[in-house]
Amino acid sequence: MPSKGGLILGAIFARGGSKGVPRKNIRPLAGRPLIAYAIETALASRYIERLIVSTDDDEIAAVAREYGAEVPFMRPAELARDDSPEWLAWQHAIRTMQVQWGEPLRAFVSVPATSPLRAVEDIDACIELLLASDADAVITVTPAARNPYFNMVTLDEAQTARLVMSGEASVHRRQDAPAVYDITTVAYAARPEFILQHNALFEGKIKAVVVPPERALDIDTELDFAFAEFLMQRRSRQRS
């Protein structure tokens, strides 16, 4: 479904370095490289017209091309360090692609490789909400397992536990606690001009799409990877 007034760009940001899970982005998950799931789902979007991968790693670039993504540039080393804010890589990708393609971008959609259980409708819902609203960006969230109003605590130096929200804000039953959500890495949709003119996501007006927990897993540790393997195998058995 082509856009009007500029391209809708999908982008996957995949550094070669990863401390939590080495070579995470191309590590096999249920027989395929992790990044392949993000590429496949993004390419199935009704709205994303071109999909690129921003990486500093030749092997990741080769795998990305194998599964159908474009790799029109290599990410500069200074934007691929452990302490490099990904926001700067977003800005670099937008500026680079607008120059290369010679046309403006209508929307920018980040599809992180670390959420392989997402569905295409999660991505499309973010884009639809962005285009239909006055939001600067749309994020994905999932219901939080813990709630600061009810069952989350802080510890001081003496290991004394105190509720995060106490006094009038505290509640005594889980059902009475205000709903809170975890930000997920399922998808981010944003207006390119907002990214270029600001330094952080929450400097703008942010809306959210709620994603069910079974599609919201974010792989950051070996345990996350093992859990993803289990969920992938279960999904495969349910389909067979």
C-alpha positions in Angstrom: 0.0 0.0 0.0 2.1 2.9 -1.2 2.2 6.1 0.8 1.4 9.6 -0.4 3.8 12.4 0.2 7.0 10.4 0.8 8.3 7.0 1.4 7.6 4.9 4.5 11.0 3.5 5.4 11.5 0.4 7.6 14.8 0.0 9.3 16.5 -2.7 11.3 19.5 -1.6 13.4 21.9 -4.4 14.0 25.4 -3.9 15.4 28.1 -6.6 15.2 28.9 -6.3 18.9 26.6 -7.7 21.6 27.7 -8.3 25.1 24.7 -10.1 26.5 24.4 -12.6 23.6 27.4 -12.7 21.4 26.6 -12.3 17.6 23.0 -12.1 18.7 21.6 -10.6 15.5 22.6 -13.5 13.3 22.6 -16.3 15.9 20.3 -19.2 14.8 16.9 -19.2 16.4 14.7 -22.2 15.5 17.0 -22.8 12.5 17.1 -19.2 11.1 19.2 -16.1 11.9 17.5 -13.9 14.5 17.4 -10.9 12.1 15.6 -13.0 9.5 12.4 -12.8 11.6 12.4 -9.0 11.7 13.1 -8.8 8.0 10.4 -11.2 7.0 7.7 -9.5 9.2 8.7 -6.0 8.0 8.6 -7.0 4.4 5.0 -8.3 5.0 3.8 -4.9 6.1 1.1 -3.2 4.1 2.8 0.2 4.5 6.6 -0.2 4.6 7.8 0.5 1.1 11.6 -0.1 1.5 13.4 -1.9 4.2 17.0 -1.3 5.1 19.4 -2.7 7.6 21.9 -0.4 9.3 24.9 -2.3 10.5 28.7 -2.0 10.9 29.2 -5.7 10.3 29.9 -7.4 6.9 28.4 -10.7 8.0 25.2 -9.2 9.2 25.0 -7.2 6.0 25.3 -10.4 3.9 22.7 -12.2 5.9 20.3 -9.2 5.7 20.6 -9.1 1.9 20.1 -12.9 1.8 16.7 -12.5 3.5 15.6 -9.6 1.3 16.6 -6.4 3.1 18.6 -3.6 1.5 22.0 -2.6 3.0 22.6 0.7 1.2 25.4 1.9 3.5 27.5 0.6 6.4 27.0 2.3 9.7 30.0 4.4 10.9 32.0 2.9 13.7 31.2 5.8 16.1 27.5 5.0 15.8 28.0 1.3 16.6 29.8 1.3 19.9 28.2 -0.2 23.1 27.6 3.3 24.4 26.3 4.8 21.1 22.7 6.0 21.4 20.6 4.3 18.8 18.8 7.6 18.3 21.9 8.9 16.5 21.8 5.8 14.2 18.2 6.6 13.5 19.1 10.2 12.5 22.0 8.9 10.4 19.8 6.5 8.5 17.1 9.1 7.8 19.6 11.7 6.5 21.5 9.1 4.4 18.4 7.6 2.8 16.8 11.0 2.0 20.0 12.0 0.2 20.5 8.6 -1.6 16.9 8.3 -2.7 16.4 12.0 -3.4 12.9 12.1 -1.9 11.5 12.8 1.5 10.4 10.2 4.0 6.8 10.3 5.2 7.4 7.9 8.1 10.2 6.0 9.7 9.7 2.6 11.3 12.3 0.8 13.4 11.8 -2.9 13.6 14.4 -4.3 16.1 15.8 -7.7 15.4 15.4 -8.6 19.1 11.6 -9.2 19.0 11.2 -12.2 16.7 7.7 -13.1 17.9 6.0 -9.9 16.7 3.2 -10.1 14.2 2.9 -7.9 11.1 -0.3 -6.4 12.5 1.8 -5.0 15.4 3.9 -3.0 12.9 1.0 -1.9 10.8 -1.0 -0.8 13.8 1.9 1.6 14.8 2.1 3.1 11.3 -1.7 3.5 11.1 -1.8 5.3 14.5 1.0 7.6 13.5 -0.5 8.6 10.2 -4.0 9.0 11.7 -3.0 11.1 14.7 -0.9 14.1 15.8 1.7 11.9 17.5 5.3 12.5 16.9 6.0 8.8 17.4 4.2 5.6 18.3 5.7 2.9 20.4 4.7 -0.6 21.4 4.0 -1.6 25.0 2.8 -4.7 26.8 1.1 -5.1 30.2 3.8 -5.1 32.9 4.3 -8.1 35.1 5.0 -6.0 38.1 3.3 -2.7 39.3 5.1 0.1 41.2 1.8 0.9 42.9 1.5 -2.6 44.4 4.4 -5.0 44.3 7.6 -3.2 43.4 10.1 -2.1 46.1 13.4 -0.2 46.4 16.2 -1.3 48.7 18.5 1.1 50.7 22.0 0.4 51.8 20.7 -1.5 54.8 18.6 -3.7 52.5 15.4 -2.2 53.9 12.6 -2.6 51.4 10.1 0.2 50.7 7.3 0.4 48.2 8.1 2.4 45.1 4.8 4.2 45.4 3.9 4.8 49.0 1.5 7.0 51.1 -1.6 8.1 49.3 -0.4 6.5 46.0 -0.1 3.0 47.4 -2.8 0.4 47.0 -3.6 -2.8 48.8 -5.0 -5.0 46.1 -3.5 -5.8 42.7 -6.9 -5.2 41.1 -6.9 -1.6 42.4 -3.5 -0.6 41.0 -3.5 1.6 37.9 -2.5 -0.3 34.8 1.2 0.1 33.8 3.0 -1.1 30.8 6.5 -2.2 29.7 7.9 -0.6 26.6 8.7 -3.3 24.1 11.0 -3.5 21.1 8.3 -4.8 18.7 8.2 -1.6 16.6 8.6 2.2 16.7 7.0 4.4 14.1 8.0 8.1 14.0 7.9 11.2 11.9 11.3 11.7 10.4 11.4 15.4 11.1 10.8 14.8 14.8 13.7 12.4 15.0 16.0 14.8 13.2 15.0 17.8 15.3 15.1 16.2 18.8 17.4 14.2 21.0 15.2 11.6 22.6 11.9 9.9 22.1 9.9 11.3 25.0 10.7 14.9 24.0 7.6 14.5 21.7 4.0 13.4 21.9 4.1 9.7 22.1 1.2 7.3 21.6 1.3 3.5 22.1 0.0 0.2 20.6 -0.5 -2.6 23.2 1.0 -5.9 22.2 0.1 -9.2 24.0 3.0 -10.6 26.1 3.4 -13.7 23.9 4.5 -11.4 21.0 6.5 -8.9 23.1 9.6 -10.9 24.1 12.8 -8.8 23.8 16.0 -10.9 23.5 18.7 -9.4 25.6 20.2 -12.3 27.5 20.9 -16.0 27.1 17.7 -16.8 29.1 15.7 -14.6 26.8 17.1 -16.6 23.8 16.2 -19.9 25.5 12.7 -18.7 26.2 12.4 -17.6 22.5 13.5 -21.0 21.4 10.8 -22.6 23.6 8.1 -20.3 22.3 9.1 -20.8 18.7 8.9 -24.6 19.1 5.5 -24.3 20.8 4.2 -22.1 18.0 5.5 -24.5 15.4 3.7 -27.4 17.1 0.5 -25.5 17.3 0.6 -24.8 13.5 1.4 -28.4 12.6 
